Amino acid sequence: MIGLLAQLFDPPTLLIMIGGVGAVALFQNGGPAIGRGFAALVPLLRADPDKDQATARAALLKIDQVAQLRGLACTDRVKTANPFLAEAARRLANSEKTEQFEIWAAQALADRARRHAGARNVWLSIADAAPALGMAGTILGLIGMFAAMDDPAALGPSMALALLTTLYGVVIANVIAAPIASRLADLSERELAWQKEAASRLVAIARRENVTTLRAAMREVA
């Protein structure tokens, strides 16, 4: 078994495949997107959108209470470890009008969705390119085999190239890149869902408090 695995591992061929799919992904997505794609691997396993949602809902309850007791200007005093919610609370406290916060929230969520899509597209590009490059290697190997029909000793390396590139293409695409892209898509959808929910809740709080403030001002004038 170990001997078979050793035969399947050919560093030069593997490096060529990795370099090829990396070049295709770079040309299709650009350098910044490549960086985001690999940076997304860090939270890939430890991210927990359901836990983040529960934490956000608890923080939103505190923000709601603070808004009712002390006004919107004090909502940024609620401490939360989530960067999005912390920034949202700060923006809510510093926004003079509800529309200002709504514009920020819509733009922030759109930017976040675009970054997520960019990271996911890197891995989709790799998943698409790997089988094609594997097939190209197979064709080159077959050409080498046909060109060396008079030399049996030269058939082995060409056949190995033909088969290994196909194997590496399948593994890179279906075992590595495609599952990563699918996982990133799922995490992005669930994360954006609770963040949109949080933004909508904060907008509702802002509208309620602004109406209350307006009514109080009207009573004072009357």
Secondary structure, DSSP 4 states (H G I P E B T S, - for coil): -HHHHHHH--HHHHHHHHHHHHHHHHHHH-HHHHHHHHHTTSSTTT--HHHHHHHHHHHHHHHHHHHHHH-GGGGGGS--S-HHHHHHHHHHHH-SSHHHHHHHHHHHHHHHHHHHHHHHHHHHHHHHHHHHHHHHHHHHHHHHHHHTTT-HHHHHHHHHHHHHHHHHHHHIIIIIIHHHHHHHHHHHHHHHHHHHHHHHHHHHHHHHHHHHHHHHHHHHH-
